[in-house]
C-alpha cells in the first residue's frame, strides 16, 4: 500500500492563543502535541481538537469563570417543590 501524505508539523504555531511547543505522540491516526497555554501552563492535546476550537486553554479559563458552578441546592425541599 502506498503511504499517504506527510502530516503538517504544527510546532511553533500559535493556535487559539496556545503556542504549540513540540510533537508528543501519535495514536490511531491522531497526533498529540505539547502546548503552552496563554497562562503559562504546558499540557498535551490532540491537534484536531485545538484546531476545531474544542480546546482553547489548559482549563484555566474555566477556573476563572465564577458562574460555571450550579447552585448546589438540588436536594433541598424548595428545589423539589419547584421541579415538580
Buried (B, 14 or more C-beta within 10 A) or exposed (E): EEEEEEEEEBEEBEBBEBBBBEBBEEEEEEBBBBBBBBBEEEBEBBBEEBEEEEBBBBEBBEEEEEEEEEEEEEEEEEEEEEEE
